[in-house]
Amino acid sequence: MEQTLSIIKPDAVERNLDKEIKEMFKNNGFSILNEKKIQIEKSEAEKFYKVHETKPFYNDLCAYLSSGPIVVMILEKDNAILANRELMGATNPVEAQEGTIRKKYGISIDKNSVHGSDSVENAKIEIDFFFKD
């Protein structure tokens, strides 16, 4: 079994989509091991997205993630990272396949409703970021 971090982003939480998105995970064989609804400061978002700090969208990304409540979850399933990325769909909802979270709920490339870890290494780092006691 593999674990991954998933974030339901501010645009989806604001539209009360967290329950529907969690159901999509469960219906696709994921177990939600832990979850919490939080709001982070921009400085925390900057640490979380540090890997992107040289990219032009970094500031907007950090401002957006800290703009409202988010739901962070630890998901578990065989090949959870790849399965989650497939279920989320392409970063740009316009390019995402039918049936994916971003196709169904994403508003734009920036407000695309969900985040998921992209590797085993990053999953561990991201899970620890939000759930390390």
N, CA, C and O atoms as a GROMACS GRO file, in nm:
protein
  532
    1MET      N    1   0.084  -0.119   0.000
    1MET     CA    2   0.000   0.000   0.000
    1MET      C    3   0.088   0.125   0.000
    1MET      O    4   0.193   0.128   0.063
    2GLU      N    5   0.043   0.225  -0.071
    2GLU     CA    6   0.118   0.350  -0.084
    2GLU      C    7   0.031   0.463  -0.032
    2GLU      O    8  -0.092   0.459  -0.040
    3GLN      N    9   0.097   0.565   0.021
    3GLN     CA   10   0.025   0.683   0.071
    3GLN      C   11   0.060   0.805  -0.014
    3GLN      O   12   0.170   0.815  -0.068
    4THR      N   13  -0.035   0.896  -0.022
    4THR     CA   14  -0.013   1.022  -0.092
    4THR      C   15  -0.089   1.132  -0.019
    4THR      O   16  -0.184   1.105   0.055
    5LEU      N   17  -0.046   1.254  -0.041
    5LEU     CA   18  -0.118   1.368   0.015
    5LEU      C   19  -0.212   1.424  -0.091
    5LEU      O   20  -0.176   1.434  -0.208
    6SER      N   21  -0.331   1.458  -0.048
    6SER     CA   22  -0.425   1.527  -0.135
    6SER      C   23  -0.473   1.652  -0.063
    6SER      O   24  -0.496   1.650   0.058
    7ILE      N   25  -0.487   1.759  -0.138
    7ILE     CA   26  -0.543   1.883  -0.084
    7ILE      C   27  -0.665   1.921  -0.167
    7ILE      O   28  -0.658   1.928  -0.290
    8ILE      N   29  -0.776   1.944  -0.099
    8ILE     CA   30  -0.891   2.006  -0.165
    8ILE      C   31  -0.870   2.155  -0.146
    8ILE      O   32  -0.873   2.207  -0.034
    9LYS      N   33  -0.849   2.224  -0.257
    9LYS     CA   34  -0.806   2.364  -0.256
    9LYS      C   35  -0.921   2.461  -0.224
    9LYS      O   36  -1.038   2.422  -0.225
   10PRO      N   37  -0.886   2.588  -0.195
   10PRO     CA   38  -0.986   2.686  -0.153
   10PRO      C   39  -1.107   2.701  -0.246
   10PRO      O   40  -1.219   2.718  -0.197
   11ASP      N   41  -1.087   2.694  -0.378
   11ASP     CA   42  -1.202   2.713  -0.467
   11ASP      C   43  -1.306   2.603  -0.448
   11ASP      O   44  -1.426   2.630  -0.454
   12ALA      N   45  -1.262   2.480  -0.424
   12ALA     CA   46  -1.355   2.368  -0.406
   12ALA      C   47  -1.419   2.370  -0.267
   12ALA      O   48  -1.537   2.340  -0.253
   13VAL      N   49  -1.341   2.406  -0.166
   13VAL     CA   50  -1.396   2.414  -0.030
   13VAL      C   51  -1.501   2.526  -0.025
   13VAL      O   52  -1.607   2.510   0.036
   14GLU      N   53  -1.471   2.638  -0.089
   14GLU     CA   54  -1.563   2.752  -0.092
   14GLU      C   55  -1.697   2.714  -0.157
   14GLU      O   56  -1.802   2.766  -0.119
   15ARG      N   57  -1.691   2.623  -0.254
   15ARG     CA   58  -1.814   2.578  -0.321
   15ARG      C   59  -1.875   2.453  -0.255
   15ARG      O   60  -1.964   2.390  -0.311
   16ASN      N   61  -1.825   2.420  -0.136
   16ASN     CA   62  -1.876   2.304  -0.059
   16ASN      C   63  -1.868   2.173  -0.136
   16ASN      O   64  -1.961   2.093  -0.133
   17LEU      N   65  -1.757   2.153  -0.206
   17LEU     CA   66  -1.739   2.031  -0.286
   17LEU      C   67  -1.657   1.924  -0.215
   17LEU      O   68  -1.634   1.817  -0.270
   18ASP      N   69  -1.612   1.952  -0.091
   18ASP     CA   70  -1.521   1.858  -0.026
   18ASP      C   71  -1.584   1.719  -0.008
   18ASP      O   72  -1.516   1.619  -0.028
   19LYS      N   73  -1.710   1.712   0.029
   19LYS     CA   74  -1.775   1.581   0.047
   19LYS      C   75  -1.782   1.504  -0.085
   19LYS      O   76  -1.754   1.384  -0.089
   20GLU      N   77  -1.818   1.574  -0.192
   20GLU     CA   78  -1.827   1.508  -0.323
   20GLU      C   79  -1.690   1.459  -0.370
   20GLU      O   80  -1.678   1.349  -0.424
   21ILE      N   81  -1.587   1.540  -0.350
   21ILE     CA   82  -1.452   1.501  -0.391
   21ILE      C   83  -1.404   1.382  -0.307
   21ILE      O   84  -1.344   1.289  -0.361
   22LYS      N   85  -1.430   1.384  -0.177
   22LYS     CA   86  -1.393   1.269  -0.092
   22LYS      C   87  -1.464   1.143  -0.139
   22LYS      O   88  -1.405   1.035  -0.139
   23GLU      N   89  -1.590   1.154  -0.179
   23GLU     CA   90  -1.664   1.039  -0.231
   23GLU      C   91  -1.598   0.984  -0.358
   23GLU      O   92  -1.592   0.863  -0.378
   24MET      N   93  -1.549   1.075  -0.443
   24MET     CA   94  -1.480   1.030  -0.565
   24MET      C   95  -1.357   0.948  -0.529
   24MET      O   96  -1.329   0.845  -0.591
   25PHE      N   97  -1.282   0.993  -0.427
   25PHE     CA   98  -1.166   0.915  -0.382
   25PHE      C   99  -1.209   0.777  -0.333
   25PHE      O  100  -1.153   0.676  -0.374
   26LYS      N  101  -1.308   0.774  -0.246
   26LYS     CA  102  -1.356   0.647  -0.190
   26LYS      C  103  -1.409   0.555  -0.299
   26LYS      O  104  -1.381   0.435  -0.298
   27ASN      N  105  -1.485   0.610  -0.393
   27ASN     CA  106  -1.540   0.529  -0.503
   27ASN      C  107  -1.432   0.475  -0.596
   27ASN      O  108  -1.457   0.382  -0.673
   28ASN      N  109  -1.312   0.533  -0.588
   28ASN     CA  110  -1.200   0.486  -0.669
   28ASN      C  111  -1.100   0.404  -0.586
   28ASN      O  112  -0.985   0.388  -0.626
   29GLY      N  113  -1.145   0.354  -0.473
   29GLY     CA  114  -1.066   0.260  -0.395
   29GLY      C  115  -0.967   0.319  -0.297
   29GLY      O  116  -0.887   0.245  -0.239
   30PHE      N  117  -0.970   0.450  -0.276
   30PHE     CA  118  -0.880   0.512  -0.179
   30PHE      C  119  -0.939   0.502  -0.039
   30PHE      O  120  -1.060   0.512  -0.020
   31SER      N  121  -0.852   0.483   0.058
   31SER     CA  122  -0.888   0.500   0.199
   31SER      C  123  -0.837   0.636   0.242
   31SER      O  124  -0.725   0.673   0.208
   32ILE      N  125  -0.918   0.710   0.317
   32ILE     CA  126  -0.873   0.837   0.373
   32ILE      C  127  -0.828   0.807   0.515
   32ILE      O  128  -0.910   0.785   0.604
   33LEU      N  129  -0.695   0.806   0.536
   33LEU     CA  130  -0.638   0.768   0.665
   33LEU      C  131  -0.647   0.879   0.768
   33LEU      O  132  -0.663   0.854   0.887
   34ASN      N  133  -0.637   1.002   0.721
   34ASN     CA  134  -0.643   1.117   0.810
   34ASN      C  135  -0.684   1.237   0.726
   34ASN      O  136  -0.652   1.245   0.608
   35GLU      N  137  -0.756   1.329   0.788
   35GLU     CA  138  -0.795   1.450   0.716
   35GLU      C  139  -0.820   1.562   0.816
   35GLU      O  140  -0.856   1.538   0.931
   36LYS      N  141  -0.801   1.683   0.770
   36LYS     CA  142  -0.836   1.799   0.852
   36LYS      C  143  -0.859   1.919   0.762
   36LYS      O  144  -0.798   1.934   0.656
   37LYS      N  145  -0.950   2.004   0.808
   37LYS     CA  146  -0.979   2.129   0.738
   37LYS      C  147  -0.904   2.238   0.812
   37LYS      O  148  -0.921   2.257   0.932
   38ILE      N  149  -0.820   2.310   0.738
   38ILE     CA  150  -0.735   2.412   0.799
   38ILE      C  151  -0.728   2.534   0.708
   38ILE      O  152  -0.772   2.530   0.593
   39GLN      N  153  -0.672   2.641   0.761
   39GLN     CA  154  -0.634   2.754   0.676
   39GLN      C  155  -0.489   2.785   0.709
   39GLN      O  156  -0.453   2.798   0.826
   40ILE      N  157  -0.406   2.797   0.606
   40ILE     CA  158  -0.265   2.823   0.628
   40ILE      C  159  -0.230   2.967   0.592
   40ILE      O  160  -0.299   3.032   0.513
   41GLU      N  161  -0.122   3.014   0.652
   41GLU     CA  162  -0.070   3.148   0.622
   41GLU      C  163   0.008   3.143   0.491
   41GLU      O  164   0.052   3.036   0.448
   42LYS      N  165   0.024   3.258   0.428
   42LYS     CA  166   0.101   3.263   0.303
   42LYS      C  167   0.244   3.212   0.324
   42LYS      O  168   0.300   3.147   0.236
   43SER      N  169   0.302   3.242   0.439
   43SER     CA  170   0.439   3.196   0.467
   43SER      C  171   0.446   3.043   0.471
   43SER      O  172   0.547   2.984   0.431
   44GLU      N  173   0.339   2.978   0.518
   44GLU     CA  174   0.335   2.831   0.520
   44GLU      C  175   0.321   2.778   0.377
   44GLU      O  176   0.384   2.678   0.340
   45ALA      N  177   0.237   2.844   0.297
   45ALA     CA  178   0.220   2.804   0.157
   45ALA      C  179   0.353   2.818   0.083
   45ALA      O  180   0.386   2.735  -0.002
   46GLU      N  181   0.429   2.922   0.114
   46GLU     CA  182   0.560   2.942   0.051
   46GLU      C  183   0.654   2.827   0.084
   46GLU      O  184   0.729   2.782  -0.003
   47LYS      N  185   0.651   2.779   0.208
   47LYS     CA  186   0.734   2.664   0.245
   47LYS      C  187   0.686   2.538   0.174
   47LYS      O  188   0.767   2.460   0.123
   48PHE      N  189   0.554   2.519   0.169
   48PHE     CA  190   0.498   2.399   0.106
   48PHE      C  191   0.534   2.394  -0.043
   48PHE      O  192   0.570   2.288  -0.094
   49TYR      N  193   0.523   2.506  -0.112
   49TYR     CA  194   0.548   2.511  -0.256
   49TYR      C  195   0.691   2.556  -0.290
   49TYR      O  196   0.717   2.600  -0.402
   50LYS      N  197   0.783   2.545  -0.195
   50LYS     CA  198   0.922   2.589  -0.215
   50LYS      C  199   0.983   2.534  -0.344
   50LYS      O  200   1.063   2.601  -0.409
   51VAL      N  201   0.946   2.413  -0.380
   51VAL     CA  202   0.997   2.349  -0.502
   51VAL      C  203   0.967   2.433  -0.626
   51VAL      O  204   1.036   2.420  -0.727
   52HIS      N  205   0.865   2.517  -0.620
   52HIS     CA  206   0.826   2.600  -0.735
   52HIS      C  207   0.873   2.746  -0.724
   52HIS      O  208   0.833   2.829  -0.806
   53GLU      N  209   0.957   2.778  -0.625
   53GLU     CA  210   0.987   2.919  -0.597
   53GLU      C  211   1.053   2.995  -0.712
   53GLU      O  212   1.049   3.118  -0.713
   54THR      N  213   1.114   2.927  -0.806
   54THR     CA  214   1.177   2.997  -0.919
   54THR      C  215   1.081   3.017  -1.036
   54THR      O  216   1.115   3.081  -1.135
   55LYS      N  217   0.962   2.962  -1.026
   55LYS     CA  218   0.867   2.968  -1.137
   55LYS      C  219   0.782   3.095  -1.128
   55LYS      O  220   0.757   3.147  -1.020
   56PRO      N  221   0.738   3.145  -1.244
   56PRO     CA  222   0.664   3.272  -1.246
   56PRO      C  223   0.530   3.269  -1.171
   56PRO      O  224   0.481   3.373  -1.127
   57PHE      N  225   0.472   3.151  -1.157
   57PHE     CA  226   0.341   3.141  -1.092
   57PHE      C  227   0.350   3.121  -0.940
   57PHE      O  228   0.247   3.111  -0.874
   58TYR      N  229   0.472   3.114  -0.885
   58TYR     CA  230   0.493   3.081  -0.743
   58TYR      C  231   0.416   3.173  -0.647
   58TYR      O  232   0.347   3.124  -0.558
   59ASN      N  233   0.427   3.304  -0.666
   59ASN     CA  234   0.360   3.398  -0.574
   59ASN      C  235   0.208   3.382  -0.577
   59ASN      O  236   0.144   3.377  -0.473
   60ASP      N  237   0.153   3.372  -0.698
   60ASP     CA  238   0.008   3.355  -0.711
   60ASP      C  239  -0.038   3.223  -0.649
   60ASP      O  240  -0.142   3.216  -0.584
   61LEU      N  241   0.042   3.118  -0.671
   61LEU     CA  242   0.009   2.986  -0.616
   61LEU      C  243   0.003   2.990  -0.463
   61LEU      O  244  -0.090   2.937  -0.403
   62CYS      N  245   0.102   3.054  -0.402
   62CYS     CA  246   0.107   3.065  -0.256
   62CYS      C  247  -0.007   3.151  -0.202
   62CYS      O  248  -0.069   3.118  -0.100
   63ALA      N  249  -0.034   3.261  -0.270
   63ALA     CA  250  -0.144   3.348  -0.227
   63ALA      C  251  -0.277   3.274  -0.237
   63ALA      O  252  -0.363   3.286  -0.150
   64TYR      N  253  -0.293   3.197  -0.343
   64TYR     CA  254  -0.417   3.122  -0.363
   64TYR      C  255  -0.435   3.014  -0.256
   64TYR      O  256  -0.543   3.004  -0.198
   65LEU      N  257  -0.332   2.932  -0.231
   65LEU     CA  258  -0.346   2.822  -0.134
   65LEU      C  259  -0.379   2.875   0.005
   65LEU      O  260  -0.446   2.808   0.083
   66SER      N  261  -0.333   2.995   0.036
   66SER     CA  262  -0.358   3.053   0.168
   66SER      C  263  -0.481   3.146   0.169
   66SER      O  264  -0.504   3.215   0.268
   67SER      N  265  -0.557   3.148   0.061
   67SER     CA  266  -0.668   3.243   0.050
   67SER      C  267  -0.797   3.198   0.120
   67SER      O  268  -0.890   3.277   0.134
   68GLY      N  269  -0.803   3.075   0.162
   68GLY     CA  270  -0.923   3.024   0.228
   68GLY      C  271  -0.897   2.886   0.284
   68GLY      O  272  -0.788   2.832   0.269
   69PRO      N  273  -0.997   2.828   0.350
   69PRO     CA  274  -0.980   2.694   0.406
   69PRO      C  275  -0.948   2.590   0.300
   69PRO      O  276  -0.994   2.598   0.186
   70ILE      N  277  -0.868   2.491   0.340
   70ILE     CA  278  -0.835   2.376   0.256
   70ILE      C  279  -0.861   2.249   0.338
   70ILE      O  280  -0.866   2.254   0.460
   71VAL      N  281  -0.877   2.139   0.268
   71VAL     CA  282  -0.887   2.009   0.335
   71VAL      C  283  -0.766   1.928   0.292
   71VAL      O  284  -0.747   1.901   0.173
   72VAL      N  285  -0.683   1.890   0.390
   72VAL     CA  286  -0.566   1.807   0.361
   72VAL      C  287  -0.597   1.664   0.405
   72VAL      O  288  -0.657   1.642   0.511
   73MET      N  289  -0.555   1.568   0.323
   73MET     CA  290  -0.587   1.428   0.350
   73MET      C  291  -0.467   1.339   0.318
   73MET      O  292  -0.390   1.366   0.226
   74ILE      N  293  -0.455   1.232   0.395
   74ILE     CA  294  -0.363   1.125   0.361
   74ILE      C  295  -0.448   1.015   0.297
   74ILE      O  296  -0.537   0.959   0.360
   75LEU      N  297  -0.419   0.986   0.171
   75LEU     CA  298  -0.490   0.881   0.098
   75LEU      C  299  -0.401   0.758   0.089
   75LEU      O  300  -0.279   0.768   0.081
   76GLU      N  301  -0.464   0.641   0.090
   76GLU     CA  302  -0.388   0.517   0.079
   76GLU      C  303  -0.456   0.423  -0.020
   76GLU      O  304  -0.578   0.411  -0.024
   77LYS      N  305  -0.372   0.357  -0.100
   77LYS     CA  306  -0.419   0.262  -0.200
   77LYS      C  307  -0.296   0.204  -0.267
   77LYS      O  308  -0.188   0.263  -0.259
   78ASP      N  309  -0.308   0.090  -0.332
   78ASP     CA  310  -0.198   0.041  -0.415
   78ASP      C  311  -0.171   0.146  -0.523
   78ASP      O  312  -0.265   0.195  -0.586
   79ASN      N  313  -0.045   0.179  -0.544
   79ASN     CA  314  -0.007   0.281  -0.644
   79ASN      C  315  -0.085   0.411  -0.626
   79ASN      O  316  -0.134   0.468  -0.724
   80ALA      N  317  -0.097   0.456  -0.503
   80ALA     CA  318  -0.181   0.572  -0.470
   80ALA      C  319  -0.140   0.699  -0.544
   80ALA      O  320  -0.226   0.776  -0.586
   81ILE      N  321  -0.011   0.721  -0.559
   81ILE     CA  322   0.035   0.847  -0.621
   81ILE      C  323  -0.011   0.855  -0.766
   81ILE      O  324  -0.070   0.954  -0.808
   82LEU      N  325   0.017   0.751  -0.842
   82LEU     CA  326  -0.025   0.749  -0.983
   82LEU      C  327  -0.177   0.748  -0.995
   82LEU      O  328  -0.233   0.820  -1.077
   83ALA      N  329  -0.243   0.667  -0.913
   83ALA     CA  330  -0.390   0.659  -0.918
   83ALA      C  331  -0.453   0.795  -0.885
   83ALA      O  332  -0.551   0.835  -0.948
   84ASN      N  333  -0.397   0.865  -0.788
   84ASN     CA  334  -0.450   0.997  -0.752
   84ASN      C  335  -0.428   1.096  -0.865
   84ASN      O  336  -0.517   1.176  -0.896
   85ARG      N  337  -0.312   1.093  -0.926
   85ARG     CA  338  -0.283   1.188  -1.035
   85ARG      C  339  -0.376   1.162  -1.154
   85ARG      O  340  -0.419   1.256  -1.221
   86GLU      N  341  -0.406   1.034  -1.179
   86GLU     CA  342  -0.499   1.002  -1.288
   86GLU      C  343  -0.640   1.050  -1.253
   86GLU      O  344  -0.710   1.103  -1.339
   87LEU      N  345  -0.682   1.031  -1.128
   87LEU     CA  346  -0.816   1.073  -1.086
   87LEU      C  347  -0.828   1.226  -1.086
   87LEU      O  348  -0.933   1.280  -1.119
   88MET      N  349  -0.720   1.295  -1.047
   88MET     CA  350  -0.725   1.442  -1.048
   88MET      C  351  -0.740   1.495  -1.190
   88MET      O  352  -0.818   1.587  -1.213
   89GLY      N  353  -0.666   1.439  -1.284
   89GLY     CA  354  -0.668   1.488  -1.422
   89GLY      C  355  -0.561   1.594  -1.445
   89GLY      O  356  -0.488   1.631  -1.353
   90ALA      N  357  -0.553   1.641  -1.567
   90ALA     CA  358  -0.454   1.741  -1.606
   90ALA      C  359  -0.468   1.869  -1.523
   90ALA      O  360  -0.578   1.904  -1.480
   91THR      N  361  -0.356   1.937  -1.501
   91THR     CA  362  -0.355   2.061  -1.422
   91THR      C  363  -0.456   2.162  -1.477
   91THR      O  364  -0.525   2.228  -1.400
   92ASN      N  365  -0.463   2.173  -1.608
   92ASN     CA  366  -0.560   2.262  -1.671
   92ASN      C  367  -0.691   2.186  -1.692
   92ASN      O  368  -0.694   2.090  -1.770
   93PRO      N  369  -0.798   2.226  -1.623
   93PRO     CA  370  -0.925   2.154  -1.635
   93PRO      C  371  -0.976   2.139  -1.779
   93PRO      O  372  -1.046   2.042  -1.810
   94VAL      N  373  -0.943   2.234  -1.866
   94VAL     CA  374  -0.984   2.228  -2.006
   94VAL      C  375  -0.922   2.105  -2.074
   94VAL      O  376  -0.984   2.045  -2.162
   95GLU      N  377  -0.801   2.069  -2.032
   95GLU     CA  378  -0.730   1.956  -2.092
   95GLU      C  379  -0.754   1.824  -2.019
   95GLU      O  380  -0.713   1.718  -2.066
   96ALA      N  381  -0.821   1.829  -1.903
   96ALA     CA  382  -0.843   1.709  -1.822
   96ALA      C  383  -0.946   1.617  -1.888
   96ALA      O  384  -1.039   1.663  -1.954
   97GLN      N  385  -0.928   1.487  -1.869
   97GLN     CA  386  -1.022   1.390  -1.924
   97GLN      C  387  -1.154   1.392  -1.849
   97GLN      O  388  -1.160   1.425  -1.731
   98GLU      N  389  -1.260   1.356  -1.920
   98GLU     CA  390  -1.393   1.344  -1.858
   98GLU      C  391  -1.383   1.248  -1.741
   98GLU      O  392  -1.310   1.149  -1.746
   99GLY      N  393  -1.458   1.278  -1.635
   99GLY     CA  394  -1.461   1.190  -1.519
   99GLY      C  395  -1.355   1.220  -1.415
   99GLY      O  396  -1.357   1.162  -1.306
  100THR      N  397  -1.261   1.311  -1.447
  100THR     CA  398  -1.159   1.346  -1.349
  100THR      C  399  -1.210   1.460  -1.260
  100THR      O  400  -1.303   1.532  -1.295
  101ILE      N  401  -1.146   1.474  -1.144
  101ILE     CA  402  -1.187   1.578  -1.049
  101ILE      C  403  -1.173   1.717  -1.111
  101ILE      O  404  -1.264   1.800  -1.100
  102ARG      N  405  -1.061   1.741  -1.175
  102ARG     CA  406  -1.038   1.875  -1.231
  102ARG      C  407  -1.131   1.906  -1.347
  102ARG      O  408  -1.171   2.022  -1.364
  103LYS      N  409  -1.167   1.806  -1.428
  103LYS     CA  410  -1.261   1.829  -1.537
  103LYS      C  411  -1.398   1.865  -1.480
  103LYS      O  412  -1.466   1.954  -1.530
  104LYS      N  413  -1.437   1.793  -1.374
  104LYS     CA  414  -1.569   1.811  -1.316
  104LYS      C  415  -1.581   1.939  -1.234
  104LYS      O  416  -1.683   2.008  -1.240
  105TYR      N  417  -1.475   1.972  -1.156
  105TYR     CA  418  -1.486   2.082  -1.060
  105TYR      C  419  -1.390   2.199  -1.082
  105TYR      O  420  -1.413   2.308  -1.030
  106GLY      N  421  -1.282   2.178  -1.158
  106GLY     CA  422  -1.183   2.284  -1.175
  106GLY      C  423  -1.240   2.405  -1.249
  106GLY      O  424  -1.321   2.391  -1.341
  107ILE      N  425  -1.198   2.522  -1.207
  107ILE     CA  426  -1.244   2.648  -1.267
  107ILE      C  427  -1.143   2.696  -1.371
  107ILE      O  428  -1.181   2.744  -1.478
  108SER      N  429  -1.014   2.682  -1.338
  108SER     CA  430  -0.907   2.733  -1.425
  108SER      C  431  -0.779   2.657  -1.392
  108SER      O  432  -0.776   2.574  -1.302
  109ILE      N  433  -0.674   2.687  -1.465
  109ILE     CA  434  -0.545   2.623  -1.439
  109ILE      C  435  -0.497   2.655  -1.297
  109ILE      O  436  -0.429   2.573  -1.235
  110ASP      N  437  -0.531   2.773  -1.246
  110ASP     CA  438  -0.493   2.812  -1.110
  110ASP      C  439  -0.590   2.756  -1.007
  110ASP      O  440  -0.548   2.702  -0.905
  111LYS      N  441  -0.718   2.767  -1.034
  111LYS     CA  442  -0.821   2.720  -0.941
  111LYS      C  443  -0.870   2.584  -0.990
  111LYS      O  444  -0.982   2.570  -1.040
  112ASN      N  445  -0.784   2.483  -0.973
  112ASN     CA  446  -0.815   2.352  -1.028
  112ASN      C  447  -0.860   2.250  -0.923
  112ASN      O  448  -0.858   2.129  -0.947
  113SER      N  449  -0.900   2.300  -0.807
  113SER     CA  450  -0.972   2.226  -0.702
  113SER      C  451  -0.891   2.128  -0.617
  113SER      O  452  -0.923   2.110  -0.500
  114VAL      N  453  -0.786   2.066  -0.671
  114VAL     CA  454  -0.712   1.966  -0.592
  114VAL      C  455  -0.562   1.970  -0.620
  114VAL      O  456  -0.517   2.014  -0.725
  115HIS      N  457  -0.488   1.922  -0.521
  115HIS     CA  458  -0.343   1.900  -0.533
  115HIS      C  459  -0.316   1.757  -0.493
  115HIS      O  460  -0.383   1.702  -0.406
  116GLY      N  461  -0.218   1.695  -0.556
  116GLY     CA  462  -0.174   1.563  -0.516
  116GLY      C  463  -0.024   1.550  -0.531
  116GLY      O  464   0.036   1.610  -0.621
  117SER      N  465   0.036   1.473  -0.443
  117SER     CA  466   0.181   1.450  -0.449
  117SER      C  467   0.220   1.388  -0.583
  117SER      O  468   0.143   1.313  -0.643
  118ASP      N  469   0.343   1.423  -0.630
  118ASP     CA  470   0.385   1.373  -0.761
  118ASP      C  471   0.490   1.263  -0.755
  118ASP      O  472   0.532   1.212  -0.860
  119SER      N  473   0.534   1.224  -0.634
  119SER     CA  474   0.633   1.116  -0.620
  119SER      C  475   0.627   1.061  -0.478
  119SER      O  476   0.570   1.124  -0.389
  120VAL      N  477   0.686   0.944  -0.459
  120VAL     CA  478   0.691   0.884  -0.326
  120VAL      C  479   0.765   0.976  -0.229
  120VAL      O  480   0.722   0.995  -0.115
  121GLU      N  481   0.876   1.034  -0.276
  121GLU     CA  482   0.955   1.123  -0.191
  121GLU      C  483   0.875   1.246  -0.151
  121GLU      O  484   0.872   1.284  -0.034
  122ASN      N  485   0.809   1.309  -0.249
  122ASN     CA  486   0.731   1.429  -0.218
  122ASN      C  487   0.608   1.396  -0.134
  122ASN      O  488   0.566   1.478  -0.052
  123ALA      N  489   0.551   1.278  -0.152
  123ALA     CA  490   0.436   1.239  -0.070
  123ALA      C  491   0.476   1.237   0.076
  123ALA      O  492   0.402   1.287   0.162
  124LYS      N  493   0.591   1.179   0.107
  124LYS     CA  494   0.637   1.174   0.246
  124LYS      C  495   0.661   1.314   0.301
  124LYS      O  496   0.619   1.345   0.413
  125ILE      N  497   0.727   1.398   0.223
  125ILE     CA  498   0.754   1.536   0.265
  125ILE      C  499   0.624   1.612   0.288
  125ILE      O  500   0.608   1.681   0.388
  126GLU      N  501   0.530   1.598   0.195
  126GLU     CA  502   0.404   1.672   0.203
  126GLU      C  503   0.315   1.621   0.317
  126GLU      O  504   0.250   1.701   0.385
  127ILE      N  505   0.311   1.491   0.338
  127ILE     CA  506   0.234   1.435   0.450
  127ILE      C  507   0.292   1.485   0.583
  127ILE      O  508   0.219   1.527   0.672
  128ASP      N  509   0.425   1.480   0.593
  128ASP     CA  510   0.490   1.530   0.716
  128ASP      C  511   0.464   1.678   0.737
  128ASP      O  512   0.450   1.724   0.851
  129PHE      N  513   0.456   1.754   0.628
  129PHE     CA  514   0.433   1.899   0.638
  129PHE      C  515   0.302   1.928   0.711
  129PHE      O  516   0.296   2.017   0.796
  130PHE      N  517   0.199   1.853   0.679
  130PHE     CA  518   0.066   1.879   0.737
  130PHE      C  519   0.030   1.790   0.857
  130PHE      O  520  -0.054   1.828   0.938
  131PHE      N  521   0.092   1.674   0.869
  131PHE     CA  522   0.047   1.580   0.971
  131PHE      C  523   0.152   1.539   1.074
  131PHE      O  524   0.123   1.458   1.162
  132LYS      N  525   0.272   1.592   1.065
  132LYS     CA  526   0.375   1.556   1.164
  132LYS      C  527   0.339   1.619   1.297
  132LYS      O  528   0.317   1.740   1.304
  133ASP      N  529   0.333   1.540   1.401
  133ASP     CA  530   0.292   1.593   1.533
  133ASP      C  531   0.405   1.646   1.615
  133ASP      O  532   0.384   1.693   1.727
   0.00000   0.00000   0.00000
